[in-house]
């Protein structure tokens, strides 16, 4: 797109940068407001830059009963906004006294008694000569050429040099300069132009330059961004611009916008550009595939989607039968589901969409499927087996690794009747290797006092470290999980393995606990990893009891650390003195 065409698209907004125009009024609302004062404290007048009226200021505290609504600054955040409007309707008097002193002295803040705008009081004779405000305002509008299918965005630089203000007849000395122009045409893409200053030898010359990448220039790291200069989005213009256009359905989805990288941009240029280039994103969101739409906007969908497809089936890269099955069974189609479907098709694996959806829903499901395809076992049978037995694919991958480590034929032992019992048995057999050396290293850790902090009791529960490798393996066997495979890491100091048991049943397994090298709690697993089919589910009261126990444990461990530090200091102090 040429610059002339882009300017014709933006004719309805780019040509409004003059006094008394709608855009000028928006800019005046966006800039910081001041109430310029003159006279003594008892006889003081002021002129408000928000309502542009002279008024007499009372010496006593002024608490307005109403306030003007500022669409640019709705939330109170004193760390970011130097001048913040506050809606005082219904504000209690004591809250007002706590936040504001109510005076109109120079450089104090408060509200205009006429319009309620949040202002800074300034003496007209003390500082307007050196005061300068600058901000960027993002405005949207429908295209003047294609109002039903295109929108435009203009980034405006607003400068207010108060040194040009006339003290006798005050006004807002504001200049508005368009710095960025974007045109979004649905289904045709987006074009971005930036007004730059270039040195010609005789001076600086400003001109519009086309940019290949349509991204926001007002965010950190971009050419138009300047630290300390605020960027404001005119939400009303944004809503009016997308209304009645194909952009309306998806660009008005605030939840989707906030979950994408584009949601961090003040002007949402990146978001709109992706939708304009690939209309299928809007179609996916309309079909309820919000996650896929989000990944398409963030460019994290990879090759799972054909963003140039004309139909949903083409976009998802599915055959007619696969698409019919997905719709008929109301399957949740995600990036992982489509990746599993694509891999199965590539390797010739006969997997229907329902099975692919199950693989996609599993943690590391697609990666495990790739491993199964390279293993001696039948990948499709293995996936069906895991689904039937309610076995996590990640756990099944670990099972194959243990079979390979023991030199066992996976085709004979890959699908046991009781998976987790067989899984625990394999872990037990693996841990018998060099068991004596591991036991010695664990005993050394206990003897040196490294694990003293993990002996703790409270709320009828007792926590203690596991004493040797055999006990670790036994715990894994009795609990039917793979803690036995952690013996090497435990003996080497990479983690701490403990048991948590009832005081009245110290011999009966309850929970197996893993702490990281840094002492942070990583896992607390019960029988069969607390699976719902194991006959024991954590009740709500169990969860509350455990949460309180870990809080008390952290407090006790912190106290122990402080006592150790104190003893070290005492020993160090005792060793310092005058030799006799």
ZAMARGU-4260 file (C-alpha; in steps of 0.2 Angstrom, whole numbers, plus 5000, padded with zeros to 4 digits):
<rodrens>
0) 5000/5000/5000 | 5006/5017/4996 | 5006/5032/5008 | 4993/5041/4998 | 4981/5027/4999
5) 4984/5025/5018 | 4981/5043/5021 | 4964/5042/5011 | 4960/5027/5023 | 4963/5038/5038
10) 4956/5054/5031 | 4942/5054/5044 | 4955/5055/5059 | 4972/5061/5052 | 4964/5077/5046
15) 4956/5081/5063 | 4971/5088/5072 | 4965/5105/5075 | 4957/5116/5089 | 4939/5111/5094
20) 4940/5095/5084 | 4934/5079/5093 | 4952/5073/5092 | 4958/5089/5100 | 4946/5087/5114
25) 4952/5069/5117 | 4970/5075/5118 | 4965/5088/5131 | 4957/5075/5142 | 4972/5064/5141
30) 4986/5077/5146 | 4989/5081/5164 | 4978/5094/5171 | 4983/5109/5181 | 4974/5122/5190
35) 4984/5138/5188 | 4982/5150/5203 | 4985/5168/5208 | 4982/5179/5223 | 4984/5176/5242
40) 4978/5161/5251 | 4963/5170/5258 | 4959/5178/5241 | 4964/5166/5228 | 4958/5163/5210
45) 4962/5149/5198 | 4960/5143/5180 | 4958/5125/5177 | 4965/5117/5161 | 4952/5104/5161
50) 4936/5114/5161 | 4945/5130/5156 | 4936/5141/5168 | 4941/5154/5181 | 4935/5151/5199
55) 4937/5158/5216 | 4946/5146/5228 | 4941/5145/5246 | 4954/5144/5259 | 4946/5130/5268
60) 4946/5112/5263 | 4936/5108/5247 | 4928/5091/5245 | 4919/5090/5229 | 4903/5079/5228
65) 4906/5074/5210 | 4920/5072/5198 | 4923/5072/5179 | 4925/5055/5171 | 4942/5053/5162
70) 4942/5038/5151 | 4961/5037/5150 | 4965/5036/5169 | 4952/5026/5178 | 4962/5017/5191
75) 4971/5024/5205 | 4990/5020/5205 | 5001/5032/5212 | 5017/5024/5206 | 5013/5026/5188
80) 5002/5040/5185 | 5007/5057/5191 | 4990/5065/5189 | 4975/5054/5193 | 4957/5057/5192
85) 4947/5050/5206 | 4928/5047/5205 | 4923/5055/5222 | 4905/5051/5220 | 4901/5042/5237
90) 4919/5044/5244 | 4919/5045/5262 | 4925/5060/5271 | 4938/5051/5281 | 4946/5043/5265
95) 4947/5060/5257 | 4956/5067/5273 | 4968/5052/5273 | 4973/5054/5254 | 4973/5073/5251
100) 4976/5088/5262 | 4963/5099/5253 | 4974/5114/5251 | 4978/5124/5235 | 4996/5128/5238
105) 5009/5127/5224 | 5013/5109/5219 | 4999/5101/5229 | 4987/5090/5221 | 4968/5089/5222
110) 4952/5091/5212 | 4945/5105/5203 | 4930/5112/5213 | 4920/5115/5196 | 4923/5100/5186
115) 4930/5087/5198 | 4946/5083/5187 | 4961/5078/5196 | 4974/5092/5195 | 4990/5099/5201
120) 4989/5116/5209 | 5002/5128/5202 | 5005/5146/5204 | 5004/5155/5187 | 5020/5165/5191
125) 5031/5150/5197 | 5035/5137/5185 | 5025/5136/5169 | 5040/5143/5159 | 5049/5127/5162
130) 5035/5115/5162 | 5033/5103/5147 | 5021/5088/5145 | 5022/5075/5132 | 5012/5059/5129
135) 5007/5047/5115 | 4988/5045/5111 | 4982/5030/5101 | 4966/5033/5091 | 4956/5021/5080
140) 4943/5024/5067 | 4934/5016/5053 | 4942/5017/5036 | 4936/5031/5025 | 4937/5020/5010
145) 4931/5003/5017 | 4922/5007/5033 | 4914/4990/5033 | 4930/4979/5032 | 4945/4990/5037
150) 4950/5000/5052 | 4964/5013/5054 | 4975/5017/5069 | 4984/5033/5071 | 4998/5036/5084
155) 4998/5054/5090 | 5012/5063/5099 | 5005/5077/5110 | 5016/5091/5116 | 5011/5104/5129
160) 5024/5118/5131 | 5017/5128/5145 | 5030/5142/5142 | 5018/5148/5128 | 5003/5150/5139
165) 4997/5168/5142 | 4995/5171/5160 | 4981/5184/5157 | 4971/5174/5145 | 4976/5156/5149
170) 4974/5142/5136 | 4982/5124/5133 | 4997/5127/5122 | 4995/5110/5114 | 5003/5103/5098
175) 4997/5086/5090 | 5008/5077/5077 | 5003/5061/5069 | 5018/5049/5071 | 5012/5032/5066
180) 4998/5026/5054 | 4992/5008/5052 | 4978/5002/5041 | 4970/4985/5044 | 4961/4977/5030
185) 4952/4961/5034 | 4958/4947/5024 | 4971/4958/5015 | 4983/4961/5029 | 4990/4977/5037
190) 5002/4991/5033 | 5011/5003/5044 | 5019/5020/5041 | 5030/5029/5053 | 5034/5048/5052
195) 5053/5050/5054 | 5065/5064/5055 | 5080/5063/5044 | 5095/5074/5042 | 5097/5081/5024
200) 5112/5092/5027 | 5102/5108/5027 | 5092/5103/5042 | 5080/5090/5049 | 5066/5084/5037
205) 5051/5074/5042 | 5043/5061/5031 | 5033/5045/5031 | 5042/5029/5029 | 5033/5012/5026
210) 5038/4998/5038 | 5037/4979/5033 | 5033/4973/5051 | 5016/4979/5058 | 5020/4980/5076
215) 5018/4994/5089 | 5031/5007/5089 | 5026/5014/5106 | 5032/4999/5117 | 5049/4997/5124
220) 5062/4992/5112 | 5053/5001/5097 | 5058/5016/5088 | 5044/5028/5094 | 5046/5023/5112
225) 5053/5035/5125 | 5056/5031/5143 | 5044/5041/5155 | 5032/5046/5141 | 5015/5038/5144
230) 5005/5030/5130 | 4986/5031/5131 | 4973/5021/5121 | 4956/5029/5117 | 4945/5014/5121
235) 4930/5023/5115 | 4937/5026/5098 | 4943/5007/5098 | 4926/5001/5101 | 4918/5012/5088
240) 4930/5008/5075 | 4928/4989/5076 | 4909/4989/5078 | 4900/4982/5062 | 4916/4976/5055
245) 4923/4958/5053 | 4935/4963/5067 | 4922/4965/5080 | 4920/4948/5086 | 4938/4944/5091
250) 4945/4961/5094 | 4932/4964/5107 | 4936/4949/5116 | 4946/4956/5131 | 4949/4939/5139
255) 4957/4933/5123 | 4967/4949/5121 | 4974/4948/5139 | 4980/4930/5137 | 4990/4934/5122
260) 5007/4943/5120 | 4998/4957/5110 | 4988/4961/5126 | 5003/4970/5133 | 5003/4982/5119
265) 4994/4998/5122 | 4987/5000/5105 | 4985/4982/5100 | 4993/4984/5083 | 5001/4967/5083
270) 4984/4959/5088 | 4974/4967/5074 | 4988/4964/5061 | 4987/4946/5064 | 4969/4945/5063
275) 4969/4956/5047 | 4981/4944/5038 | 4973/4928/5044 | 4954/4929/5045 | 4954/4911/5050
280) 4959/4917/5068 | 4943/4925/5070 | 4934/4910/5063 | 4943/4898/5076 | 4938/4910/5090
285) 4920/4910/5084 | 4920/4891/5084 | 4925/4890/5102 | 4943/4886/5098 | 4950/4900/5109
290) 4966/4892/5113 | 4971/4889/5095 | 4966/4907/5091 | 4977/4913/5105 | 4992/4902/5099
295) 4989/4908/5081 | 4990/4926/5087 | 5006/4923/5097 | 5014/4913/5083 | 5016/4898/5094
300) 5005/4886/5084 | 5019/4880/5073 | 5014/4870/5058 | 4999/4863/5066 | 4988/4876/5058
305) 4986/4881/5040 | 4982/4900/5043 | 4979/4902/5024 | 4965/4889/5024 | 4947/4894/5019
310) 4938/4882/5029 | 4939/4875/5047 | 4945/4858/5040 | 4958/4866/5029 | 4964/4877/5044
315) 4966/4862/5055 | 4974/4851/5042 | 4961/4837/5044 | 4952/4826/5032 | 4934/4826/5029
320) 4931/4810/5040 | 4943/4817/5054 | 4933/4834/5054 | 4916/4825/5055 | 4923/4814/5069
325) 4929/4829/5079 | 4912/4838/5077 | 4902/4822/5080 | 4911/4818/5097 | 4913/4836/5101
330) 4932/4834/5104 | 4943/4848/5111 | 4955/4852/5097 | 4971/4859/5103 | 4988/4862/5096
335) 4994/4845/5104 | 4979/4836/5097 | 4983/4842/5080 | 5002/4838/5082 | 4998/4820/5087
340) 4986/4818/5072 | 5000/4825/5060 | 5013/4814/5067 | 5002/4798/5067 | 4998/4802/5049
345) 5016/4804/5045 | 5021/4788/5053 | 5006/4778/5046 | 4999/4775/5063 | 4980/4771/5063
350) 4974/4782/5076 | 4957/4790/5076 | 4954/4808/5082 | 4947/4803/5099 | 4964/4794/5102
355) 4974/4809/5096 | 4964/4820/5107 | 4968/4809/5122 | 4986/4809/5118 | 4986/4828/5116
360) 4978/4830/5133 | 4992/4820/5142 | 5007/4828/5149 | 5021/4826/5136 | 5009/4815/5126
365) 5015/4820/5109 | 5033/4818/5114 | 5030/4800/5121 | 5021/4796/5105 | 5036/4800/5096
370) 5046/4789/5107 | 5034/4774/5105 | 5035/4775/5087 | 5054/4772/5088 | 5053/4758/5100
375) 5050/4740/5097 | 5032/4740/5104 | 5017/4744/5094 | 5014/4762/5097 | 4995/4761/5093
380) 4992/4746/5105 | 5003/4755/5118 | 4992/4771/5118 | 4976/4761/5118 | 4983/4751/5133
385) 4988/4767/5143 | 4971/4774/5139 | 4962/4758/5145 | 4972/4757/5161 | 4972/4775/5164
390) 4991/4776/5164 | 5000/4792/5160 | 5010/4792/5144 | 5025/4800/5153 | 5024/4786/5166
395) 5024/4773/5152 | 5039/4781/5144 | 5048/4779/5160 | 5043/4761/5161 | 5051/4757/5144
400) 5067/4766/5149 | 5068/4755/5165 | 5065/4739/5154 | 5079/4745/5143 | 5091/4748/5158
405) 5087/4730/5164 | 5090/4723/5147 | 5072/4716/5147 | 5063/4713/5130 | 5050/4727/5130
410) 5038/4717/5118 | 5036/4704/5133 | 5034/4716/5147 | 5027/4732/5140 | 5009/4729/5144
415) 5007/4720/5161 | 4990/4717/5169 | 4994/4729/5184 | 5005/4742/5177 | 5009/4752/5192
420) 5013/4736/5202 | 5025/4731/5188 | 5032/4748/5187 | 5036/4748/5205 | 5044/4731/5204
425) 5055/4737/5190 | 5060/4752/5201 | 5064/4739/5215 | 5075/4729/5204 | 5085/4744/5197
430) 5089/4750/5214 | 5097/4734/5219 | 5112/4739/5208 | 5126/4746/5219 | 5114/4747/5234
435) 5128/4746/5247 | 5137/4761/5241 | 5121/4771/5240 | 5117/4766/5258 | 5133/4772/5264
440) 5131/4789/5256 | 5114/4791/5263 | 5120/4786/5280 | 5134/4799/5279 | 5122/4813/5275
445) 5112/4808/5291 | 5128/4806/5302 | 5134/4823/5296 | 5118/4832/5301 | 5113/4837/5284
450) 5095/4830/5286 | 5092/4835/5304 | 5080/4848/5299 | 5069/4835/5291 | 5065/4826/5308
455) 5048/4835/5313 | 5032/4831/5321 | 5015/4840/5322 | 4997/4838/5321 | 4998/4819/5324
460) 5010/4817/5309 | 5028/4813/5309 | 5041/4817/5296 | 5058/4809/5294 | 5071/4805/5281
465) 5072/4788/5273 | 5087/4779/5281 | 5094/4769/5266 | 5091/4764/5248 | 5082/4748/5253
470) 5069/4758/5263 | 5067/4769/5248 | 5064/4755/5237 | 5052/4747/5249 | 5043/4763/5251
475) 5040/4764/5232 | 5034/4746/5232 | 5022/4748/5246 | 5015/4764/5238 | 5016/4758/5220
480) 5025/4772/5213 | 5043/4775/5207 | 5052/4783/5221 | 5064/4769/5220 | 5072/4777/5205
485) 5077/4792/5215 | 5089/4783/5226 | 5104/4789/5216 | 5099/4807/5217 | 5095/4805/5235
490) 5112/4797/5239 | 5121/4810/5229 | 5113/4825/5238 | 5102/4831/5224 | 5086/4829/5234
495) 5079/4823/5251 | 5067/4809/5252 | 5056/4807/5267 | 5041/4798/5274 | 5026/4806/5282
500) 5016/4795/5293 | 5003/4795/5307 | 5009/4795/5324 | 4998/4781/5329 | 5003/4771/5314
505) 5022/4774/5310 | 5024/4757/5301 | 5010/4761/5289 | 5014/4771/5273 | 5004/4787/5271
510) 5014/4799/5260 | 5031/4799/5252 | 5039/4817/5251 | 5053/4824/5240 | 5062/4840/5244
515) 5074/4848/5232 | 5092/4852/5234 | 5087/4869/5240 | 5075/4862/5253 | 5059/4867/5244
520) 5045/4854/5244 | 5043/4846/5227 | 5031/4831/5229 | 5020/4823/5242 | 5013/4807/5234
525) 5002/4794/5242 | 4997/4777/5236 | 4999/4775/5217 | 5003/4794/5216 | 4986/4798/5223
530) 4976/4792/5208 | 4957/4791/5210 | 4956/4773/5206 | 4968/4768/5220 | 4955/4767/5233
535) 4962/4782/5243 | 4958/4800/5238 | 4964/4815/5247 | 4949/4823/5256 | 4947/4841/5259
540) 4951/4840/5277 | 4967/4830/5273 | 4973/4844/5261 | 4970/4857/5275 | 4979/4847/5288
545) 4994/4845/5276 | 4994/4863/5272 | 4995/4868/5290 | 5008/4855/5293 | 5020/4861/5280
550) 5018/4879/5287 | 5023/4873/5304 | 5037/4863/5296 | 5044/4879/5287 | 5043/4889/5303
555) 5053/4876/5313 | 5066/4874/5300 | 5068/4893/5299 | 5071/4893/5318 | 5083/4879/5317
560) 5093/4888/5304 | 5094/4903/5315 | 5100/4893/5330 | 5114/4885/5320 | 5119/4902/5314
565) 5119/4909/5332 | 5130/4894/5338 | 5143/4897/5323 | 5144/4915/5328 | 5147/4911/5346
570) 5161/4898/5342 | 5169/4911/5330 | 5168/4924/5344 | 5176/4912/5357 | 5190/4909/5346
575) 5195/4927/5345 | 5205/4934/5360 | 5222/4940/5366 | 5235/4925/5367 | 5242/4922/5384
</rodrens>
